[in-house]
Amino acid sequence: MANKPAIRTGNSELIALIADEDTVTGFLMAGVGNADLRRKTNYLIVDSKTSVKTIEETFKEFTSKEDVAIVLISQYVANMIRFYVDSYKKPIPAILEIPSKDHPYDPAQDSILSRVKGMFSSESVASGRH
């Protein structure tokens, strides 16, 4: 238990989003959008012109912000920066890979889902441990 990172409590209230334009638009219409005083938004629209470096920098920025509770990232975008997604270990903000219109979700590629499955393996469930 001593090795577990402390879970932040406080102003973690935003959902950040890294995805294609259609996905971002849908979430913005649902009220997820935010812009701070410096006009920095809580989303990145990824298209064919978006560089991998921009995606990496945005992922690092969103995962280090105190007011972000969840980072939603389209799975095909997560695959572009898989190293960063796989190496992210903090509980908050939580990273969730989501499908997009042109790229269906593949559970086999989702590293977060794999970690959760590993935590609840058949042995731990059979023995009553979680």
PyMOL commands that set and color helices and strands:
alter all, ss='L'
color gray80, all
select helices_A, chain A and resi 21-29+52-64+75-80+82-87+107-109+111-119+122-126
alter helices_A, ss='H'
color red, helices_A
select strands_A, chain A and resi 14-19+43-45+68-74+94-98
alter strands_A, ss='S'
color yellow, strands_A
deselect
rebuild
show_as cartoon
